[in-house]
């Protein structure tokens, strides 16, 4: 029933195509009919004129040596007309008087020419004298007859006109053939249009309906739908793009299942898959674990709503640094709470960490009251239930890389991260640290002063 929806492109195409088909058939058949009808009439007229020419030649032979239109000559003319299957013959004088009128092999009839006959008689005489024409004629298409006026001389400058009415006998047969021809032509044109309509439907309408059905299924959540259209034209390209879009939607949905509901960033599952993929493909990367310091104390005093705002600010700060021109291909994930993960190329990590720490320290003050921001600390209850002063929130960035260590899995990397994170969080304020150690993974925690660990603390005013 959707195909016959008056608003559908299929219905509109059918209506338009039917109109064009009927119009094309009508115009084509009409042109053929008119052309063939003229040819039939011309052919019938030529046949009648041939008969009239034969009669004219015979009359001229009869009257060649005669000076009078005698009954004997008239009978000869009638016999010649009958031999040519002419049953309607009238001999007129130049003034329109009737010498003899033979109609259907019966002699006798009208006594004088009518106005139409008299006009044709004068025309035939004039055309013979000045133009040398054998006869003049008039056609009655409705009655399918042709009247021919044959002037001939007898005596001294005396003219008689033989009026012959002939039936265009072959026209009925030819008209029947013409009707049959037009019917066949119309059927052939209709067949061609039908084949073209089927081809158009197969090439355009049916693929559009398949794409529409696939789009509807995707809108209903069936992201595994594929359109089975394989072609090299624009429709095939559209179907290929549609299938690629469906695959992309599936990937996005799979990733969205592991996305953090607050920030919308990839969650634990996606983060783990991404890092393991980098390790398995031997990509040299740095993994930056970003953790907010004193976030719990802030939440306890200002509430979870304000805490969520800080989490979103942290996300936006990471994203702002990742969008810089010199930071292409940076991955950002959110493990949950105040823990974020960034994966970058090795040569990018320090620039990224320094820029992020500076951006975070510059904007975090606006989430505090004026007094707390001025004091540089807040008062809250610690885990032992005691009142305590907590510094303003800062960010600690622990960095590990597979450039110096051959990590086989994320689990091995997390073991080192815990060590680095413990060290970097021991530094007051925002800071970042990278583990530059090499060798086996299972090593005791490094001494904070060991030179194998590189750490730096940016200027708070930066």
C-alpha positions in Angstrom: 0.0 0.0 0.0 3.0 2.3 0.5 3.6 2.3 -3.3 0.1 3.8 -3.8 0.5 6.5 -1.3 -0.3 9.7 -3.1 2.6 11.4 -1.5 5.2 8.7 -2.4 7.6 9.2 -5.2 6.5 5.9 -6.7 2.9 7.1 -7.1 3.9 10.4 -8.5 6.3 8.7 -11.0 3.5 6.3 -12.1 1.0 9.1 -12.7 3.6 11.3 -14.6 4.8 8.3 -16.6 1.2 7.2 -17.5 0.5 10.8 -18.7 3.6 10.9 -20.8 2.9 7.5 -22.2 -0.6 8.3 -23.3 0.6 11.7 -24.7 3.4 10.0 -26.6 1.2 7.3 -28.0 -1.5 9.8 -29.0 0.9 12.1 -30.7 2.8 9.3 -32.5 -0.3 7.5 -33.7 -2.0 10.7 -34.7 1.0 11.7 -36.8 1.2 8.3 -38.5 -2.6 8.3 -39.0 -2.7 11.7 -40.6 0.3 10.9 -42.8 -1.1 7.6 -43.9 -4.5 9.0 -44.4 -3.2 11.6 -46.8 -1.2 8.9 -48.6 -4.4 6.7 -49.0 -6.3 9.7 -50.3 -3.6 10.6 -52.7 -3.3 7.0 -53.9 -7.0 6.7 -54.5 -7.1 10.1 -56.3 -4.2 8.9 -58.6 -6.0 5.7 -59.4 -9.2 7.6 -60.3 -7.2 10.1 -62.3 -5.6 7.3 -64.2 -9.0 5.9 -65.0 -10.1 9.4 -66.1 -7.0 9.8 -68.3 -7.8 6.5 -70.0 -11.4 7.6 -70.6 -10.2 11.0 -71.9 -7.8 9.3 -74.4 -10.6 7.1 -75.7 -13.1 10.0 -76.1 -10.4 11.9 -78.0 -10.0 9.0 -80.4 -13.8 8.7 -80.8 -14.2 12.4 -81.6 -11.0 12.7 -83.6 -12.7 12.5 -87.0 -16.2 13.6 -86.0 -17.6 17.1 -86.1 -20.8 16.3 -84.3 -21.6 14.8 -81.0 -24.0 12.2 -82.6 -25.9 9.5 -80.7 -23.5 7.0 -82.2 -20.5 8.8 -80.7 -22.3 9.2 -77.4 -23.0 5.5 -77.3 -19.4 4.8 -78.0 -18.3 7.0 -75.2 -20.8 5.3 -72.8 -19.5 1.9 -73.8 -15.9 3.0 -73.2 -16.9 4.3 -69.8 -18.6 1.0 -68.9 -15.5 -0.9 -70.0 -13.6 1.2 -67.5 -16.2 0.4 -64.8 -17.6 3.9 -64.8 -21.3 3.9 -64.0 -21.8 7.6 -63.4 -21.2 9.7 -66.6 -22.7 13.0 -67.7 -21.9 14.9 -70.9 -22.3 18.7 -70.5 -22.2 21.4 -73.0 -19.9 24.4 -72.4 -22.9 26.3 -71.2 -23.9 23.6 -68.7 -26.6 22.0 -70.8 -26.8 18.2 -70.5 -26.4 16.0 -73.5 -26.7 12.8 -71.7 -26.8 11.6 -68.1 -25.8 8.0 -67.4 -26.2 7.0 -63.7 -25.8 3.4 -62.7 -26.1 2.2 -66.3 -29.4 4.1 -66.8 -29.7 6.9 -69.3 -31.7 9.9 -68.2 -31.5 12.2 -65.2 -30.9 15.9 -64.7 -31.6 18.4 -67.5 -29.0 21.0 -66.7 -25.9 21.4 -64.6 -26.2 22.9 -61.1 -24.1 25.8 -59.8 -21.3 23.6 -58.6 -21.2 21.5 -61.8 -21.2 24.7 -63.9 -18.3 26.1 -61.9 -16.3 22.9 -62.4 -17.2 22.8 -66.1 -15.8 26.4 -66.7 -12.7 25.6 -64.6 -12.0 22.5 -66.6 -12.4 24.3 -69.9 -10.3 27.2 -68.7 -7.5 25.0 -67.4 -7.5 23.0 -70.7 -7.2 26.2 -72.8 -4.6 28.0 -70.7 -2.8 25.3 -68.7 -3.1 22.3 -71.0 -4.6 20.2 -68.2 -6.5 17.1 -69.2 -9.2 17.5 -66.5 -10.0 19.1 -63.2 -11.4 17.3 -60.2 -13.0 17.7 -56.8 -12.8 15.2 -53.9 -15.6 14.5 -51.5 -13.8 12.8 -48.6 -17.0 12.2 -46.6 -18.6 10.2 -49.5 -15.2 8.9 -50.6 -15.8 9.9 -54.2 -14.0 12.0 -56.7 -15.7 14.0 -59.5 -13.6 14.5 -62.7 -14.4 16.9 -65.5 -12.9 15.9 -68.8 -13.2 18.6 -71.6 -12.9 17.4 -75.2 -13.4 19.2 -78.6 -15.7 18.3 -81.4 -16.7 20.2 -84.5 -15.2 23.7 -84.9 -14.2 25.2 -81.5 -17.0 23.4 -79.8 -16.3 21.9 -76.3 -18.1 19.1 -74.4 -17.2 18.1 -70.8 -17.6 14.6 -69.6 -18.2 14.5 -65.9 -17.3 11.3 -64.2 -17.9 10.4 -60.6 -15.7 7.6 -59.3 -15.7 5.8 -55.9 -12.4 5.6 -54.1 -13.0 1.9 -53.7 -9.6 0.9 -52.2 -9.8 3.5 -49.4 -12.0 1.3 -47.2 -9.5 -1.6 -47.4 -6.6 0.7 -46.8 -8.3 2.5 -43.9 -8.8 -0.9 -42.3 -5.2 -1.6 -42.7 -4.4 1.8 -41.3 -6.4 1.3 -38.2 -4.7 -2.1 -37.7 -1.3 -0.5 -38.3 -2.0 2.3 -35.7 -3.2 -0.3 -33.2 0.0 -2.3 -33.6 2.2 0.9 -33.4 0.4 2.0 -30.3 0.9 -1.4 -28.7 4.6 -1.4 -29.6 5.0 2.1 -28.1 3.2 1.0 -25.0 5.4 -2.1 -24.7 8.5 0.0 -25.1 7.3 2.4 -22.4 6.4 -0.5 -20.1 9.9 -2.0 -20.5 11.4 1.4 -19.8 9.1 1.8 -16.7 10.2 -1.6 -15.4 13.9 -0.7 -16.0 13.4 2.6 -14.3 11.7 0.9 -11.3 14.5 -1.6 -11.0 17.3 1.0 -11.3 15.8 3.8 -9.3 12.5 3.2 -7.4 13.3 -0.3 -5.9 16.8 0.8 -4.7 15.3 3.9 -3.1 12.7 1.8 -1.4 15.4 -0.6 -0.1 17.4 2.4 1.2 14.3 3.8 2.8 13.5 0.5 4.5 17.1 0.2 5.7 17.0 3.8 7.1 13.8 3.0 8.9 15.3 -0.1 10.5 18.4 1.9 11.6 16.0 4.5 13.1 14.4 1.6 15.1 17.8 0.6 16.4 18.6 -2.3 14.0 22.2 -1.1 13.2 23.2 -4.4 11.6 21.0 -3.8 8.5 22.8 -3.8 5.1 21.4 -2.9 1.7 22.2 -5.6 -0.9 22.9 -3.2 -3.8 26.2 -3.7 -5.7 26.5 -1.3 -8.7 29.0 1.1 -10.1 26.7 4.1 -10.5 25.5 6.8 -8.1 22.9 4.4 -6.6 25.6 1.9 -5.9 27.8 4.5 -4.3 24.9 5.7 -2.1 24.2 2.1 -1.0 27.9 1.6 -0.3 28.0 4.8 1.8 24.8 3.7 3.6 26.4 0.3 4.5 29.5 2.1 5.7 27.3 4.4 7.8 25.6 1.4 9.3 28.9 -0.1 10.3 30.0 3.2 11.8 26.8 3.4 13.8 27.4 -0.1 15.1 30.9 0.9 16.2 29.6 4.1 17.7 26.9 2.2 19.6 29.5 -0.4 20.8 31.7 2.4 22.0 28.8 4.3 23.5 28.0 1.2 25.7 31.4 1.8 27.4 31.2 5.6 27.4 31.1 7.5 30.6 27.5 8.8 31.2 28.7 12.2 32.5 31.4 13.2 30.1 30.4 11.0 27.1 34.1 10.1 26.7 35.1 6.4 26.1 35.0 4.4 29.3 37.1 1.5 30.7 36.3 -1.0 28.0 37.1 1.2 25.1 40.2 2.6 26.9 41.5 -0.9 27.5 40.9 -2.0 23.9 42.6 1.1 22.5 45.7 0.7 24.6 46.0 -3.0 24.0 45.6 -2.4 20.3 48.5 0.1 20.4 50.7 -2.4 22.3 49.8 -5.3 20.0 50.7 -3.2 16.9 53.9 -2.0 18.5 52.9 1.7 18.3 55.2 3.8 20.5 52.8 5.8 22.7 52.6 7.5 26.1 49.7 6.9 28.4 48.9 9.8 30.6 46.8 9.0 33.7 45.3 12.3 35.0 44.0 12.4 38.6 42.5 15.3 40.4 44.0 16.1 43.9 41.7 17.0 46.8 38.6 16.3 44.7 36.8 14.4 47.5 37.2 17.3 49.9 35.8 19.7 47.3 32.8 17.3 46.7 32.2 17.1 50.5 32.0 20.9 50.8 30.5 22.1 47.5 28.3 19.0 46.7 28.2 16.6 43.8 26.7 19.0 41.3 29.6 21.3 41.6 31.9 18.3 41.6 30.4 17.2 38.2 31.1 20.7 36.9 34.7 20.3 37.8 34.8 16.9 36.0 33.3 18.5 32.9 35.8 21.3 33.1 38.6 18.8 33.3 37.2 17.0 30.2 37.0 20.3 28.3 40.5 21.3 29.3 41.9 17.9 27.9 39.8 18.3 24.8 41.0 21.9 24.2 44.7 20.8 24.3 44.0 17.8 22.1 42.4 20.1 19.4 45.6 22.1 19.0 47.3 21.8 15.6 50.4 20.1 17.1 48.3 17.5 18.9 46.9 15.3 16.2 45.7 11.8 17.0 45.3 12.2 20.8 42.9 9.7 22.5 41.0 10.9 25.6 39.1 8.5 27.9 37.3 8.8 31.3 37.8 5.8 33.6 35.3 7.3 36.0 35.2 9.8 38.9 38.2 12.1 38.6 40.4 9.7 36.7 41.1 10.5 33.0 43.4 8.7 30.5 45.1 10.3 27.5 47.1 8.3 24.9 49.5 10.4 22.7 52.6 9.9 20.6 55.8 9.9 22.6 57.0 13.2 21.2 53.8 14.9 22.2 53.4 13.8 25.8 55.3 16.6 27.6 53.8 19.4 25.6 50.3 18.0 26.2 50.9 17.5 29.9 52.4 21.0 30.4 49.6 22.7 28.5 46.9 20.7 30.3 48.3 21.4 33.7 48.6 25.1 32.9 45.0 25.3 31.5 43.6 23.4 34.5 45.4 25.6 37.1 44.3 28.7 35.4 40.6 27.8 35.3 40.0 25.9 38.5 39.7 29.0 40.7 36.3 29.9 39.3 34.8 26.8 40.9 35.5 28.1 44.4 34.0 30.9 46.4 35.9 34.2 46.5 37.2 33.6 50.0 38.4 30.1 49.4 40.1 31.0 46.1 41.8 33.9 47.9 42.9 31.8 50.8 44.1 29.0 48.6 42.5 26.3 50.6 39.1 25.0 51.9 38.1 23.5 55.2 36.5 20.2 55.2 36.3 16.9 57.2 38.9 14.3 56.4 38.3 10.5 56.4 39.0 10.3 60.1 36.1 12.8 60.7 38.5 15.7 61.6 38.3 19.2 60.4 41.2 19.8 58.0 42.5 22.4 55.5 42.8 21.1 52.0 44.6 23.0 49.2 42.7 24.0 46.1 42.4 21.2 43.6 45.3 20.3 41.4 46.0 17.7 38.8 48.6 14.9 38.9 49.6 13.3 35.6 51.4 10.0 35.7 52.9 9.0 32.4 54.1 5.6 31.2 55.5 4.6 27.8 56.4 1.5 25.8 59.4 3.3 24.3 61.7 2.2 27.2 59.7 -0.8 28.3 58.2 -3.7 26.3 54.7 -3.8 27.8 52.8 -6.9 26.7 49.4 -5.9 28.1 47.5 -3.2 29.8 47.8 -5.1 33.1 51.6 -4.7 33.1 51.2 -1.0 32.3 48.8 -0.4 35.2 51.3 -2.0 37.6 53.8 0.7 36.7 51.2 3.4 36.6 50.3 2.8 40.2 54.0 3.4 41.2 54.3 6.5 39.1 50.9 7.9 40.3 52.0 7.4 43.9 55.1 9.3 43.3 53.5 12.2 41.3 50.8 12.7 43.9 53.4 13.1 46.6 54.4 16.4 44.8 52.5 19.4 46.0 50.4 21.2 43.4 49.8 20.2 39.8 52.6 18.2 38.3 53.4 15.5 35.8 55.9 12.6 35.8 57.0 10.0 33.2 58.6 6.7 34.0 61.9 6.4 32.1 63.0 3.1 33.6 63.8 0.1 31.5 64.2 -3.6 32.2 61.8 -6.1 33.7 58.4 -4.9 34.8 58.5 -6.4 38.3 60.8 -4.1 40.1 60.5 -2.5 43.6 59.0 1.0 43.7 61.6 3.6 42.8 63.1 6.0 45.3 61.6 9.5 44.8 65.1 10.9 44.3 66.2 8.3 41.7 67.3 10.0 38.5 65.6 7.3 36.4 62.3 8.9 37.1 61.8 12.3 35.4 59.4 14.7 37.0 58.7 18.4 36.8 56.4 20.8 38.5 55.1 23.7 36.3 55.0 27.2 37.5 51.6 27.7 39.2 51.3 31.1 37.6 51.8 29.8 34.1 
